[in-house]
Amino acid sequence: IKHKYIRLYAKCKKSKKNTQPGEKPVPVKTHLRNAIVLPEMVGNNVAVYNGKSFNNVEIKFDMIGRYLGEFSLTYKPCKHGKAGVGATKGSAHTSLK
């Protein structure tokens, strides 16, 4: 394991250790989207960079073995709305009054 990943895991451990019982840990900011979620990270908050801003990710048990980048999307999902007037062949010949 490279040093940068060890540093991230150490920061997560320190953040978890410094919290009071019943409180959420302080988020650890990181650009390491390719870091793998380890069992020691469960319960932590990690702020993952998506190229524009940091997205808070609360690490849960189901996330073990996956990459941090999978939980911080780098794009805005496309949502298609209703077609406008003239967008389809059927609506091209309707009056606009």
Biopython code that builds the backbone (N, CA, C, O; Angstrom):
import numpy as np
from Bio.PDB.StructureBuilder import StructureBuilder

atoms = [
    (1, "ILE", "N", (0.855, -1.185, 0.000)),
    (1, "ILE", "CA", (0.000, 0.000, 0.000)),
    (1, "ILE", "C", (0.896, 1.242, 0.000)),
    (1, "ILE", "O", (1.878, 1.313, 0.739)),
    (2, "LYS", "N", (0.544, 2.208, -0.834)),
    (2, "LYS", "CA", (1.332, 3.435, -0.911)),
    (2, "LYS", "C", (1.103, 4.303, 0.325)),
    (2, "LYS", "O", (0.107, 4.174, 1.038)),
    (3, "HIS", "N", (2.073, 5.196, 0.545)),
    (3, "HIS", "CA", (2.050, 6.039, 1.736)),
    (3, "HIS", "C", (0.818, 6.939, 1.796)),
    (3, "HIS", "O", (0.293, 7.185, 2.882)),
    (4, "LYS", "N", (0.348, 7.435, 0.648)),
    (4, "LYS", "CA", (-0.792, 8.355, 0.660)),
    (4, "LYS", "C", (-2.063, 7.673, 1.165)),
    (4, "LYS", "O", (-2.893, 8.310, 1.812)),
    (5, "TYR", "N", (-2.218, 6.378, 0.871)),
    (5, "TYR", "CA", (-3.393, 5.650, 1.351)),
    (5, "TYR", "C", (-3.277, 5.363, 2.848)),
    (5, "TYR", "O", (-4.264, 5.435, 3.581)),
    (6, "ILE", "N", (-2.068, 5.038, 3.292)),
    (6, "ILE", "CA", (-1.840, 4.796, 4.720)),
    (6, "ILE", "C", (-2.147, 6.057, 5.512)),
    (6, "ILE", "O", (-2.721, 5.989, 6.599)),
    (7, "ARG", "N", (-1.759, 7.229, 4.960)),
    (7, "ARG", "CA", (-2.042, 8.506, 5.621)),
    (7, "ARG", "C", (-3.541, 8.752, 5.723)),
    (7, "ARG", "O", (-4.020, 9.235, 6.749)),
    (8, "LEU", "N", (-4.291, 8.424, 4.662)),
    (8, "LEU", "CA", (-5.749, 8.592, 4.678)),
    (8, "LEU", "C", (-6.378, 7.705, 5.749)),
    (8, "LEU", "O", (-7.226, 8.162, 6.517)),
    (9, "TYR", "N", (-5.962, 6.432, 5.803)),
    (9, "TYR", "CA", (-6.522, 5.511, 6.790)),
    (9, "TYR", "C", (-6.162, 5.942, 8.212)),
    (9, "TYR", "O", (-6.961, 5.767, 9.132)),
    (10, "ALA", "N", (-4.962, 6.506, 8.398)),
    (10, "ALA", "CA", (-4.552, 6.994, 9.717)),
    (10, "ALA", "C", (-5.392, 8.203, 10.130)),
    (10, "ALA", "O", (-5.777, 8.323, 11.293)),
    (11, "LYS", "N", (-5.679, 9.103, 9.172)),
    (11, "LYS", "CA", (-6.518, 10.271, 9.480)),
    (11, "LYS", "C", (-7.931, 9.840, 9.860)),
    (11, "LYS", "O", (-8.540, 10.420, 10.759)),
    (12, "CYS", "N", (-8.454, 8.817, 9.171)),
    (12, "CYS", "CA", (-9.790, 8.305, 9.493)),
    (12, "CYS", "C", (-9.817, 7.721, 10.898)),
    (12, "CYS", "O", (-10.760, 7.939, 11.658)),
    (13, "LYS", "N", (-8.769, 6.977, 11.230)),
    (13, "LYS", "CA", (-8.685, 6.354, 12.557)),
    (13, "LYS", "C", (-8.599, 7.420, 13.647)),
    (13, "LYS", "O", (-9.232, 7.299, 14.696)),
    (14, "LYS", "N", (-7.798, 8.483, 13.386)),
    (14, "LYS", "CA", (-7.633, 9.567, 14.347)),
    (14, "LYS", "C", (-8.941, 10.339, 14.525)),
    (14, "LYS", "O", (-9.304, 10.702, 15.643)),
    (15, "SER", "N", (-9.648, 10.587, 13.416)),
    (15, "SER", "CA", (-10.919, 11.305, 13.467)),
    (15, "SER", "C", (-11.955, 10.526, 14.274)),
    (15, "SER", "O", (-12.729, 11.105, 15.037)),
    (16, "LYS", "N", (-11.958, 9.217, 14.097)),
    (16, "LYS", "CA", (-12.909, 8.368, 14.814)),
    (16, "LYS", "C", (-12.579, 8.310, 16.301)),
    (16, "LYS", "O", (-13.474, 8.262, 17.144)),
    (17, "LYS", "N", (-11.270, 8.315, 16.618)),
    (17, "LYS", "CA", (-10.833, 8.217, 18.009)),
    (17, "LYS", "C", (-11.131, 9.496, 18.789)),
    (17, "LYS", "O", (-11.402, 9.443, 19.988)),
    (18, "ASN", "N", (-11.083, 10.648, 18.110)),
    (18, "ASN", "CA", (-11.255, 11.942, 18.777)),
    (18, "ASN", "C", (-12.711, 12.365, 18.942)),
    (18, "ASN", "O", (-12.967, 13.463, 19.436)),
    (19, "THR", "N", (-13.672, 11.535, 18.546)),
    (19, "THR", "CA", (-15.081, 11.913, 18.676)),
    (19, "THR", "C", (-15.659, 11.388, 19.980)),
    (19, "THR", "O", (-15.230, 10.363, 20.510)),
    (20, "GLN", "N", (-16.638, 12.116, 20.477)),
    (20, "GLN", "CA", (-17.352, 11.686, 21.675)),
    (20, "GLN", "C", (-18.337, 10.585, 21.300)),
    (20, "GLN", "O", (-18.797, 10.539, 20.159)),
    (21, "PRO", "N", (-18.667, 9.707, 22.228)),
    (21, "PRO", "CA", (-19.659, 8.660, 21.916)),
    (21, "PRO", "C", (-21.011, 9.275, 21.558)),
    (21, "PRO", "O", (-21.476, 10.192, 22.235)),
    (22, "GLY", "N", (-21.634, 8.778, 20.504)),
    (22, "GLY", "CA", (-22.930, 9.276, 20.057)),
    (22, "GLY", "C", (-22.840, 10.406, 19.049)),
    (22, "GLY", "O", (-23.869, 10.854, 18.543)),
    (23, "GLU", "N", (-21.631, 10.882, 18.741)),
    (23, "GLU", "CA", (-21.460, 11.953, 17.764)),
    (23, "GLU", "C", (-20.839, 11.406, 16.488)),
    (23, "GLU", "O", (-20.213, 10.346, 16.490)),
    (24, "LYS", "N", (-21.024, 12.149, 15.390)),
    (24, "LYS", "CA", (-20.409, 11.750, 14.126)),
    (24, "LYS", "C", (-18.993, 12.313, 14.064)),
    (24, "LYS", "O", (-18.747, 13.424, 14.532)),
    (25, "PRO", "N", (-18.055, 11.549, 13.485)),
    (25, "PRO", "CA", (-16.682, 12.059, 13.366)),
    (25, "PRO", "C", (-16.578, 13.213, 12.368)),
    (25, "PRO", "O", (-17.419, 13.367, 11.483)),
    (26, "VAL", "N", (-15.533, 14.013, 12.531)),
    (26, "VAL", "CA", (-15.262, 15.123, 11.616)),
    (26, "VAL", "C", (-14.880, 14.532, 10.256)),
    (26, "VAL", "O", (-14.070, 13.606, 10.203)),
    (27, "PRO", "N", (-15.445, 15.047, 9.154)),
    (27, "PRO", "CA", (-15.108, 14.489, 7.838)),
    (27, "PRO", "C", (-13.631, 14.677, 7.487)),
    (27, "PRO", "O", (-13.044, 15.724, 7.758)),
    (28, "VAL", "N", (-13.052, 13.658, 6.888)),
    (28, "VAL", "CA", (-11.670, 13.704, 6.420)),
    (28, "VAL", "C", (-11.714, 14.009, 4.925)),
    (28, "VAL", "O", (-12.265, 13.230, 4.147)),
    (29, "LYS", "N", (-11.129, 15.152, 4.517)),
    (29, "LYS", "CA", (-11.138, 15.536, 3.101)),
    (29, "LYS", "C", (-10.071, 14.758, 2.345)),
    (29, "LYS", "O", (-8.958, 14.573, 2.837)),
    (30, "THR", "N", (-10.421, 14.302, 1.136)),
    (30, "THR", "CA", (-9.458, 13.570, 0.327)),
    (30, "THR", "C", (-9.746, 13.723, -1.162)),
    (30, "THR", "O", (-10.889, 13.909, -1.580)),
    (31, "HIS", "N", (-8.682, 13.640, -1.943)),
    (31, "HIS", "CA", (-8.780, 13.588, -3.399)),
    (31, "HIS", "C", (-8.618, 12.157, -3.888)),
    (31, "HIS", "O", (-8.738, 11.900, -5.086)),
    (32, "LEU", "N", (-8.350, 11.225, -2.985)),
    (32, "LEU", "CA", (-8.049, 9.839, -3.351)),
    (32, "LEU", "C", (-9.333, 9.077, -3.645)),
    (32, "LEU", "O", (-9.861, 8.365, -2.790)),
    (33, "ARG", "N", (-9.825, 9.239, -4.871)),
    (33, "ARG", "CA", (-11.057, 8.561, -5.271)),
    (33, "ARG", "C", (-10.836, 7.075, -5.491)),
    (33, "ARG", "O", (-11.792, 6.300, -5.488)),
    (34, "ASN", "N", (-9.580, 6.666, -5.682)),
    (34, "ASN", "CA", (-9.294, 5.261, -5.930)),
    (34, "ASN", "C", (-8.859, 4.518, -4.668)),
    (34, "ASN", "O", (-8.321, 3.415, -4.756)),
    (35, "ALA", "N", (-9.086, 5.110, -3.498)),
    (35, "ALA", "CA", (-8.794, 4.426, -2.235)),
    (35, "ALA", "C", (-9.910, 3.430, -1.941)),
    (35, "ALA", "O", (-11.090, 3.731, -2.122)),
    (36, "ILE", "N", (-9.526, 2.250, -1.490)),
    (36, "ILE", "CA", (-10.492, 1.197, -1.195)),
    (36, "ILE", "C", (-10.995, 1.366, 0.235)),
    (36, "ILE", "O", (-10.222, 1.686, 1.137)),
    (37, "VAL", "N", (-12.291, 1.149, 0.437)),
    (37, "VAL", "CA", (-12.895, 1.255, 1.766)),
    (37, "VAL", "C", (-12.523, 0.008, 2.561)),
    (37, "VAL", "O", (-12.789, -1.116, 2.136)),
    (38, "LEU", "N", (-11.904, 0.221, 3.722)),
    (38, "LEU", "CA", (-11.491, -0.867, 4.606)),
    (38, "LEU", "C", (-12.469, -0.992, 5.771)),
    (38, "LEU", "O", (-13.193, -0.042, 6.069)),
    (39, "PRO", "N", (-12.501, -2.154, 6.437)),
    (39, "PRO", "CA", (-13.420, -2.331, 7.576)),
    (39, "PRO", "C", (-13.175, -1.341, 8.714)),
    (39, "PRO", "O", (-14.106, -1.017, 9.452)),
    (40, "GLU", "N", (-11.932, -0.851, 8.871)),
    (40, "GLU", "CA", (-11.638, 0.113, 9.947)),
    (40, "GLU", "C", (-12.296, 1.469, 9.701)),
    (40, "GLU", "O", (-12.435, 2.267, 10.627)),
    (41, "MET", "N", (-12.699, 1.731, 8.463)),
    (41, "MET", "CA", (-13.281, 3.024, 8.107)),
    (41, "MET", "C", (-14.782, 3.092, 8.353)),
    (41, "MET", "O", (-15.364, 4.171, 8.242)),
    (42, "VAL", "N", (-15.425, 1.983, 8.683)),
    (42, "VAL", "CA", (-16.884, 1.959, 8.863)),
    (42, "VAL", "C", (-17.267, 2.901, 10.000)),
    (42, "VAL", "O", (-16.692, 2.843, 11.086)),
    (43, "GLY", "N", (-18.238, 3.762, 9.741)),
    (43, "GLY", "CA", (-18.692, 4.735, 10.735)),
    (43, "GLY", "C", (-18.058, 6.102, 10.552)),
    (43, "GLY", "O", (-18.491, 7.063, 11.188)),
    (44, "ASN", "N", (-17.056, 6.219, 9.709)),
    (44, "ASN", "CA", (-16.381, 7.491, 9.461)),
    (44, "ASN", "C", (-17.125, 8.317, 8.430)),
    (44, "ASN", "O", (-17.957, 7.803, 7.681)),
    (45, "ASN", "N", (-16.814, 9.611, 8.402)),
    (45, "ASN", "CA", (-17.269, 10.505, 7.342)),
    (45, "ASN", "C", (-16.050, 10.889, 6.522)),
    (45, "ASN", "O", (-15.037, 11.318, 7.074)),
    (46, "VAL", "N", (-16.144, 10.738, 5.208)),
    (46, "VAL", "CA", (-15.052, 11.099, 4.314)),
    (46, "VAL", "C", (-15.606, 12.069, 3.282)),
    (46, "VAL", "O", (-16.633, 11.799, 2.660)),
    (47, "ALA", "N", (-14.926, 13.204, 3.096)),
    (47, "ALA", "CA", (-15.317, 14.177, 2.078)),
    (47, "ALA", "C", (-14.486, 13.889, 0.834)),
    (47, "ALA", "O", (-13.286, 14.162, 0.814)),
    (48, "VAL", "N", (-15.118, 13.334, -0.211)),
    (48, "VAL", "CA", (-14.428, 12.914, -1.429)),
    (48, "VAL", "C", (-14.575, 14.004, -2.489)),
    (48, "VAL", "O", (-15.677, 14.492, -2.738)),
    (49, "TYR", "N", (-13.462, 14.379, -3.107)),
    (49, "TYR", "CA", (-13.452, 15.426, -4.130)),
    (49, "TYR", "C", (-13.960, 14.878, -5.453)),
    (49, "TYR", "O", (-13.542, 13.804, -5.888)),
    (50, "ASN", "N", (-14.872, 15.622, -6.099)),
    (50, "ASN", "CA", (-15.430, 15.150, -7.371)),
    (50, "ASN", "C", (-14.953, 15.984, -8.561)),
    (50, "ASN", "O", (-15.492, 15.853, -9.660)),
    (51, "GLY", "N", (-13.960, 16.831, -8.356)),
    (51, "GLY", "CA", (-13.449, 17.687, -9.420)),
    (51, "GLY", "C", (-13.909, 19.119, -9.276)),
    (51, "GLY", "O", (-13.335, 20.021, -9.886)),
    (52, "LYS", "N", (-14.937, 19.339, -8.478)),
    (52, "LYS", "CA", (-15.476, 20.679, -8.268)),
    (52, "LYS", "C", (-15.639, 20.984, -6.784)),
    (52, "LYS", "O", (-15.298, 22.079, -6.334)),
    (53, "SER", "N", (-16.154, 20.030, -6.026)),
    (53, "SER", "CA", (-16.393, 20.238, -4.602)),
    (53, "SER", "C", (-16.211, 18.917, -3.860)),
    (53, "SER", "O", (-16.017, 17.867, -4.473)),
    (54, "PHE", "N", (-16.276, 18.987, -2.540)),
    (54, "PHE", "CA", (-16.158, 17.794, -1.713)),
    (54, "PHE", "C", (-17.551, 17.297, -1.343)),
    (54, "PHE", "O", (-18.377, 18.069, -0.857)),
    (55, "ASN", "N", (-17.817, 16.013, -1.571)),
    (55, "ASN", "CA", (-19.092, 15.397, -1.209)),
    (55, "ASN", "C", (-18.893, 14.538, 0.031)),
    (55, "ASN", "O", (-18.024, 13.667, 0.057)),
    (56, "ASN", "N", (-19.703, 14.787, 1.062)),
    (56, "ASN", "CA", (-19.605, 13.987, 2.278)),
    (56, "ASN", "C", (-20.165, 12.597, 2.039)),
    (56, "ASN", "O", (-21.265, 12.437, 1.510)),
    (57, "VAL", "N", (-19.392, 11.594, 2.437)),
    (57, "VAL", "CA", (-19.792, 10.198, 2.300)),
    (57, "VAL", "C", (-19.675, 9.560, 3.672)),
    (57, "VAL", "O", (-18.598, 9.553, 4.268)),
    (58, "GLU", "N", (-20.781, 9.023, 4.174)),
    (58, "GLU", "CA", (-20.742, 8.291, 5.440)),
    (58, "GLU", "C", (-20.483, 6.825, 5.113)),
    (58, "GLU", "O", (-21.264, 6.195, 4.399)),
    (59, "ILE", "N", (-19.391, 6.286, 5.635)),
    (59, "ILE", "CA", (-18.976, 4.926, 5.309)),
    (59, "ILE", "C", (-19.833, 3.935, 6.081)),
    (59, "ILE", "O", (-19.925, 3.997, 7.307)),
    (60, "LYS", "N", (-20.462, 3.018, 5.345)),
    (60, "LYS", "CA", (-21.307, 1.978, 5.938)),
    (60, "LYS", "C", (-20.686, 0.612, 5.661)),
    (60, "LYS", "O", (-19.754, 0.498, 4.866)),
    (61, "PHE", "N", (-21.202, -0.411, 6.312)),
    (61, "PHE", "CA", (-20.648, -1.763, 6.220)),
    (61, "PHE", "C", (-20.712, -2.309, 4.795)),
    (61, "PHE", "O", (-19.823, -3.051, 4.376)),
    (62, "ASP", "N", (-21.762, -1.945, 4.044)),
    (62, "ASP", "CA", (-21.936, -2.458, 2.680)),
    (62, "ASP", "C", (-20.895, -1.909, 1.701)),
    (62, "ASP", "O", (-20.735, -2.455, 0.609)),
    (63, "MET", "N", (-20.190, -0.847, 2.071)),
    (63, "MET", "CA", (-19.245, -0.197, 1.165)),
    (63, "MET", "C", (-17.855, -0.829, 1.181)),
    (63, "MET", "O", (-17.002, -0.439, 0.384)),
    (64, "ILE", "N", (-17.609, -1.781, 2.056)),
    (64, "ILE", "CA", (-16.276, -2.372, 2.199)),
    (64, "ILE", "C", (-15.854, -3.030, 0.886)),
    (64, "ILE", "O", (-16.623, -3.772, 0.276)),
    (65, "GLY", "N", (-14.619, -2.747, 0.461)),
    (65, "GLY", "CA", (-14.069, -3.331, -0.757)),
    (65, "GLY", "C", (-14.321, -2.517, -2.009)),
    (65, "GLY", "O", (-13.806, -2.856, -3.074)),
    (66, "ARG", "N", (-15.100, -1.453, -1.910)),
    (66, "ARG", "CA", (-15.368, -0.610, -3.075)),
    (66, "ARG", "C", (-14.508, 0.648, -2.998)),
    (66, "ARG", "O", (-13.886, 0.922, -1.972)),
    (67, "TYR", "N", (-14.478, 1.412, -4.094)),
    (67, "TYR", "CA", (-13.681, 2.631, -4.152)),
    (67, "TYR", "C", (-14.474, 3.819, -3.610)),
    (67, "TYR", "O", (-15.699, 3.861, -3.726)),
    (68, "LEU", "N", (-13.761, 4.790, -3.014)),
    (68, "LEU", "CA", (-14.421, 6.001, -2.506)),
    (68, "LEU", "C", (-15.071, 6.793, -3.635)),
    (68, "LEU", "O", (-16.112, 7.416, -3.426)),
    (69, "GLY", "N", (-14.484, 6.780, -4.814)),
    (69, "GLY", "CA", (-14.999, 7.540, -5.945)),
    (69, "GLY", "C", (-16.359, 7.074, -6.425)),
    (69, "GLY", "O", (-17.061, 7.820, -7.107)),
    (70, "GLU", "N", (-16.746, 5.844, -6.079)),
    (70, "GLU", "CA", (-18.050, 5.330, -6.498)),
    (70, "GLU", "C", (-19.199, 6.051, -5.804)),
    (70, "GLU", "O", (-20.337, 5.994, -6.267)),
    (71, "PHE", "N", (-18.908, 6.728, -4.697)),
    (71, "PHE", "CA", (-19.953, 7.364, -3.898)),
    (71, "PHE", "C", (-19.961, 8.882, -4.054)),
    (71, "PHE", "O", (-20.732, 9.564, -3.380)),
    (72, "SER", "N", (-19.123, 9.415, -4.926)),
    (72, "SER", "CA", (-19.061, 10.847, -5.192)),
    (72, "SER", "C", (-19.062, 11.048, -6.702)),
    (72, "SER", "O", (-18.011, 10.969, -7.338)),
    (73, "LEU", "N", (-20.228, 11.305, -7.278)),
    (73, "LEU", "CA", (-20.360, 11.418, -8.729)),
    (73, "LEU", "C", (-19.634, 12.656, -9.253)),
    (73, "LEU", "O", (-19.651, 13.716, -8.628)),
    (74, "THR", "N", (-19.000, 12.498, -10.405)),
    (74, "THR", "CA", (-18.262, 13.605, -11.015)),
    (74, "THR", "C", (-19.108, 14.361, -12.027)),
    (74, "THR", "O", (-18.653, 15.359, -12.586)),
    (75, "TYR", "N", (-20.319, 13.909, -12.270)),
    (75, "TYR", "CA", (-21.197, 14.561, -13.243)),
    (75, "TYR", "C", (-22.593, 14.684, -12.647)),
    (75, "TYR", "O", (-22.946, 13.986, -11.696)),
    (76, "LYS", "N", (-23.376, 15.583, -13.225)),
    (76, "LYS", "CA", (-24.764, 15.735, -12.802)),
    (76, "LYS", "C", (-25.613, 14.805, -13.663)),
    (76, "LYS", "O", (-25.601, 14.930, -14.888)),
    (77, "PRO", "N", (-26.350, 13.873, -13.054)),
    (77, "PRO", "CA", (-27.154, 12.943, -13.863)),
    (77, "PRO", "C", (-28.170, 13.687, -14.724)),
    (77, "PRO", "O", (-28.791, 14.649, -14.272)),
    (78, "CYS", "N", (-28.333, 13.238, -15.958)),
    (78, "CYS", "CA", (-29.224, 13.865, -16.928)),
    (78, "CYS", "C", (-30.664, 13.475, -16.631)),
    (78, "CYS", "O", (-30.974, 12.292, -16.493)),
    (79, "LYS", "N", (-31.538, 14.460, -16.533)),
    (79, "LYS", "CA", (-32.963, 14.206, -16.310)),
    (79, "LYS", "C", (-33.721, 14.758, -17.502)),
    (79, "LYS", "O", (-33.688, 15.962, -17.760)),
    (80, "HIS", "N", (-34.395, 13.898, -18.221)),
    (80, "HIS", "CA", (-35.139, 14.318, -19.397)),
    (80, "HIS", "C", (-36.553, 14.708, -18.998)),
    (80, "HIS", "O", (-37.258, 13.952, -18.329)),
    (81, "GLY", "N", (-36.955, 15.901, -19.420)),
    (81, "GLY", "CA", (-38.298, 16.374, -19.134)),
    (81, "GLY", "C", (-39.230, 16.106, -20.288)),
    (81, "GLY", "O", (-38.941, 15.293, -21.167)),
    (82, "LYS", "N", (-40.357, 16.800, -20.276)),
    (82, "LYS", "CA", (-41.343, 16.663, -21.340)),
    (82, "LYS", "C", (-40.854, 17.378, -22.594)),
    (82, "LYS", "O", (-40.202, 18.418, -22.497)),
    (83, "ALA", "N", (-41.158, 16.840, -23.757)),
    (83, "ALA", "CA", (-40.762, 17.467, -25.019)),
    (83, "ALA", "C", (-41.539, 18.768, -25.208)),
    (83, "ALA", "O", (-42.704, 18.858, -24.822)),
    (84, "GLY", "N", (-40.899, 19.769, -25.796)),
    (84, "GLY", "CA", (-41.540, 21.056, -26.015)),
    (84, "GLY", "C", (-42.371, 21.069, -27.281)),
    (84, "GLY", "O", (-42.469, 20.063, -27.984)),
    (85, "VAL", "N", (-42.976, 22.229, -27.571)),
    (85, "VAL", "CA", (-43.802, 22.377, -28.769)),
    (85, "VAL", "C", (-42.893, 22.332, -29.989)),
    (85, "VAL", "O", (-41.888, 23.041, -30.044)),
    (86, "GLY", "N", (-43.240, 21.504, -30.961)),
    (86, "GLY", "CA", (-42.449, 21.367, -32.175)),
    (86, "GLY", "C", (-41.312, 20.367, -32.055)),
    (86, "GLY", "O", (-40.561, 20.171, -33.010)),
    (87, "ALA", "N", (-41.177, 19.743, -30.917)),
    (87, "ALA", "CA", (-40.085, 18.789, -30.727)),
    (87, "ALA", "C", (-40.392, 17.441, -31.360)),
    (87, "ALA", "O", (-39.476, 16.704, -31.724)),
    (88, "THR", "N", (-41.674, 17.111, -31.495)),
    (88, "THR", "CA", (-42.056, 15.846, -32.121)),
    (88, "THR", "C", (-42.888, 16.131, -33.359)),
    (88, "THR", "O", (-43.394, 17.240, -33.530)),
    (89, "LYS", "N", (-43.031, 15.134, -34.221)),
    (89, "LYS", "CA", (-43.794, 15.331, -35.463)),
    (89, "LYS", "C", (-45.261, 15.629, -35.189)),
    (89, "LYS", "O", (-45.883, 16.397, -35.922)),
    (90, "GLY", "N", (-45.813, 15.039, -34.154)),
    (90, "GLY", "CA", (-47.224, 15.258, -33.847)),
    (90, "GLY", "C", (-47.501, 16.651, -33.321)),
    (90, "GLY", "O", (-48.580, 17.194, -33.555)),
    (91, "SER", "N", (-46.552, 17.241, -32.616)),
    (91, "SER", "CA", (-46.780, 18.568, -32.048)),
    (91, "SER", "C", (-46.323, 19.684, -32.984)),
    (91, "SER", "O", (-46.510, 20.859, -32.668)),
    (92, "ALA", "N", (-45.731, 19.345, -34.121)),
    (92, "ALA", "CA", (-45.233, 20.369, -35.048)),
    (92, "ALA", "C", (-46.365, 21.092, -35.763)),
    (92, "ALA", "O", (-46.191, 22.241, -36.168)),
    (93, "HIS", "N", (-47.517, 20.453, -35.929)),
    (93, "HIS", "CA", (-48.615, 21.033, -36.705)),
    (93, "HIS", "C", (-49.751, 21.550, -35.828)),
    (93, "HIS", "O", (-50.851, 21.768, -36.336)),
    (94, "THR", "N", (-49.530, 21.748, -34.567)),
    (94, "THR", "CA", (-50.577, 22.287, -33.699)),
    (94, "THR", "C", (-50.449, 23.806, -33.662)),
    (94, "THR", "O", (-49.361, 24.355, -33.832)),
    (95, "SER", "N", (-51.564, 24.465, -33.440)),
    (95, "SER", "CA", (-51.539, 25.923, -33.376)),
    (95, "SER", "C", (-50.993, 26.353, -32.014)),
    (95, "SER", "O", (-51.164, 25.663, -31.010)),
    (96, "LEU", "N", (-50.348, 27.486, -32.010)),
    (96, "LEU", "CA", (-49.727, 27.975, -30.787)),
    (96, "LEU", "C", (-50.621, 28.932, -30.017)),
    (96, "LEU", "O", (-50.186, 29.513, -29.023)),
    (97, "LYS", "N", (-51.900, 29.113, -30.467)),
    (97, "LYS", "CA", (-52.822, 30.030, -29.797)),
    (97, "LYS", "C", (-53.347, 29.442, -28.536)),
    (97, "LYS", "O", (-54.139, 30.078, -27.840)),
]
sb = StructureBuilder()
sb.init_structure("model")
sb.init_model(0)
sb.init_chain("A")
sb.init_seg("    ")
for serial, (resi, resn, name, xyz) in enumerate(atoms, 1):
    if name == "N":
        sb.init_residue(resn, " ", resi, " ")
    sb.init_atom(name, np.array(xyz, "f"), 0.0, 1.0, " ", f" {name:<3s}", serial, name[0])
structure = sb.get_structure()
